[in-house]
Amino acid sequence: MDYIAKLSTEFNIKPEYAGNIINLLNEGNTIPFIARYRKEMHGSMDDQIIREFSQRFDYLKNFSARAEEIAGLIDAQGKLTDEIKDDLDKAETLADLENIYRPYKPKRKTRASVAKEKGLEPLAEYILAQEDRASYPIDLAENYVDREKGVETAEEALQGALDIIAEVCSDNADIRKRLFNIVWLNGVIRSVAADKEAESVYTSYYDFSQAVNKISGHRVLAINRGEKEKFLKVTVEIEDEKPLNMIRKTMVKGSSPCSEAVNTACEDAYERLLYPSIEREVRAELTENADTSAIKLFGTNLHQLLMQPPVKDRVVVGLDPGYRTGCKVAVVDGTGRVLDTDVIYPTHSESKVKESKEKLLRLIKRYGATVLSIGNGTASKETEIFAAEVIAESGKNDLAYTIVNEAGASVYSASKLAADELPELDLTLRSAVSIARRLQDPLAELVKIDPKSIGIGQYQHDMPQKRLGEALDGVVEDCVNSVGADLNTASPALLSRIAGLSSAVCKNIVAYREENGKFESRTELKKVPKLGPKAYEQCAGFLRVPNGKEPLDNTAVHPESYKAAKALLKLLGYSEKDVADGGINDIREKITDTAAVAAELGIGVPTLNDILDELQRPGRDARESLPQPVLRTDVMGMEDLREGMEMTGTVRNVIDFGAFVDIGVHQDGLVHISQICDKFIKHPSEVLKVGDIVKVKVLSVDVQKKRISLTMKGF
């Protein structure tokens, strides 16, 4: 297969770029490195597109390997013809390949295989040829009655032959492909209640139908789950005549007694073999498409969650709410270092509440805390009310609280990583530390948790877990490398997401740091055991060394471009000290011809532009320009909401049919896709992303069902 030609066409890029990316991948370069530091070789494609390119390249390699394997398997049977070779060359998907291989694939015992064992294949072939226009199949079958082989009558012989013909029909790759297309374009997926009286969340699917090619992914996933939980029965329906007529045109030749027999076999093949199989394939394709869309949406949501702006340089009190066991408290300084911990009981007796307020106020005053970070789990609402009362009684104008999504905090607290980081703390207190830190730096804290445990979309547990894990891991890798990591403070978990670094090397980096003190430069990385030249090339640009010997070490400029960067500074009349002093805001104004300067420095224009960006703002954090989390001082409940009330909220989750917005009443409100904006949009993600601060108006409130309907129209 010509991978370059195929991929350049599919991704609409120059063949040169496709070839370069393939070579870079084959050389073992990471996607973040390729995206950031080899822009001239691929036309500045972003990391997500390169990741999709890489995945497609892997698929095509697997496809080619399977095609060769199938050709070998058929050839071993002595049945590989030029026609089959041509079909394999024309195949476009793995499913196409398997359909071609189907007639030659070893099968379990079937009616057709039993008939073949009885010696009825010649009869089937004779009838299927339909060249005898006079003889009746039942008469021909008389010659195949053989009691020793278990063929007692001519009727049994004929039925065996028809079973063989039915399997030939069912195994026909062209018929299967055309039947799939007919069902896909004309079929209807239908779900009905397994028990109409049963209460469930699937009542809207108790009598539901929609065209196969029109049904949305979230409905497919809902139907699948309802079927799995035995609340729904699901079928794909189609008018039989259209697919049957297609099969007849393919298999039946003219009109003769043998043709009639073939027609009978076709009807049997359709009802017994073909349609049930194609129905499964159609549903599998629907699920595959739904999974793909859902995983892509999960990735988008995770990216936005990880890239939420950090709340830097503030002492934060993390509160992990609870009833019986109390609310766990952790105070962390501006760098995330644990200063103090405690347990309070804001949901117990009046005396316990009073004691809890006194404890919390003492901690706030002692350490100068300005933010309370409250987990959104059990007892969160009561803890929020308690926190608002503490803020009111504190007399501090700079004290506020916010609700933090605590998904995965308990997973982290029970992990070996948490035990290594916080060995002196009970696992319940570790959760409070995590809740505080994920407000300070969501990315640095959330990378410690399996992305699948963070809770970033519906039907997450219904996805193919390996595929979901790989997709989310890719998102985490892209986020971490786009922000970069401080070489002297990054945890092993954060370092392990940096391009080119293995877990073992990350541990060696931390061990080296602990033994030799902080890194003074990037080049010092070369002294770390097992960190070779290739790993250094891949990771160096994504690691920062603030206040080190080399000012460029605190930028995303790669060491391989230091010579060009220093030549640029000299050319424009600046020095590295200007970079160390906070950057050069007007450096771009000194360049009138970017292409000429790039050529003079011996680098590409994209690399020059990246260097200029870094020289303007060394040590910049791409997240800082995003809206900060909403901090509150008072609290509301659902019962306080009124229709028409206008509020500010934070987008917590974006799904196919809308977005959930936290408006500070513990229960997120739903903005349906139809209420997001006045113009038509296909998906909420066209307008909204996780972490957005939005203005909403209350449409309706159902306290009993805990449902809040919101609109963004009119703002």
Number of C-alpha atoms within 10 A of each C-alpha: 10 7 16 19 15 15 22 17 13 11 15 10 15 16 18 14 20 25 18 17 24 16 12 17 16 9 9 12 18 17 25 27 24 22 23 23 21 19 18 18 18 20 15 17 17 15 19 15 13 21 19 13 19 17 12 16 19 12 14 20 14 13 19 17 11 15 22 13 12 21 19 13 16 17 12 10 9 9 12 16 12 9 9 15 15 10 15 20 13 11 16 12 11 16 14 19 22 18 20 24 21 16 17 16 14 8 9 7 8 12 16 21 18 14 24 18 11 19 20 26 20 12 22 27 15 15 26 24 14 22 14 15 12 10 14 16 25 18 12 16 22 15 12 21 20 15 10 8 12 14 19 13 17 19 16 19 28 26 21 26 30 31 26 27 28 26 23 21 27 25 21 19 21 16 19 21 14 14 22 21 15 15 24 24 14 15 20 20 24 20 23 21 21 15 12 12 8 12 9 11 10 17 17 11 20 22 13 14 17 15 18 21 15 11 15 17 19 19 14 20 20 17 24 19 16 23 18 11 10 12 24 24 19 21 16 22 17 18 11 12 9 13 19 18 14 14 24 18 11 14 22 22 17 13 11 17 18 27 24 18 22 27 24 16 25 29 19 19 25 22 13 14 17 23 22 15 15 20 20 13 15 21 19 12 13 20 18 16 15 20 23 17 16 23 24 16 20 27 22 19 24 24 23 20 23 24 23 24 23 21 19 15 11 16 26 31 32 31 32 33 28 20 15 9 11 18 25 21 28 27 28 24 21 15 14 21 12 19 14 14 18 17 19 23 23 26 19 14 10 11 11 14 16 14 15 23 22 15 14 20 16 13 20 23 12 9 16 16 22 19 25 31 32 28 28 22 16 12 18 20 22 15 23 30 16 19 25 20 15 21 24 15 11 17 9 14 10 10 20 21 23 20 24 22 19 20 19 20 26 19 16 22 24 15 15 11 16 18 16 9 14 16 12 10 15 12 19 18 23 29 29 30 32 30 31 33 31 24 26 26 19 21 24 19 23 24 23 21 19 15 22 19 16 18 18 25 21 19 16 17 12 13 19 13 12 8 13 23 16 12 19 21 18 19 24 25 20 23 21 24 22 19 19 27 22 18 24 18 15 18 21 21 18 23 30 21 24 28 25 23 19 17 13 13 20 23 19 17 26 21 14 17 17 11 9 9 11 15 20 17 19 23 13 9 21 14 11 17 14 14 21 14 9 12 20 18 17 22 24 25 27 26 25 28 23 21 13 16 14 19 23 30 27 29 26 26 26 23 18 12 19 15 10 19 24 16 16 21 18 12 13 13 10 15 15 16 11 14 23 22 10 15 20 20 13 11 17 15 7 10 12 9 8 15 15 12 17 18 12 12 18 12 16 17 17 19 22 23 14 14 22 21 20 21 28 19 17 25 24 17 13 13 16 14 9 14 13 16 19 17 15 17 20 16 17 15 14 20 10 10 18 13 12 13 13 18 14 14 21 23 22 24 26 26 20 20 15 19 25 22 28 22 27 24 17 18 18 23 28 23 26 19 22 18 20 21 16 10 8 9 13 10 15 21 18 8 11 17 21 24 25 20 21 16 18 26 20 21 19 17 19 11 13 7 7 11 15 22 20 29 23 19 15 11 10
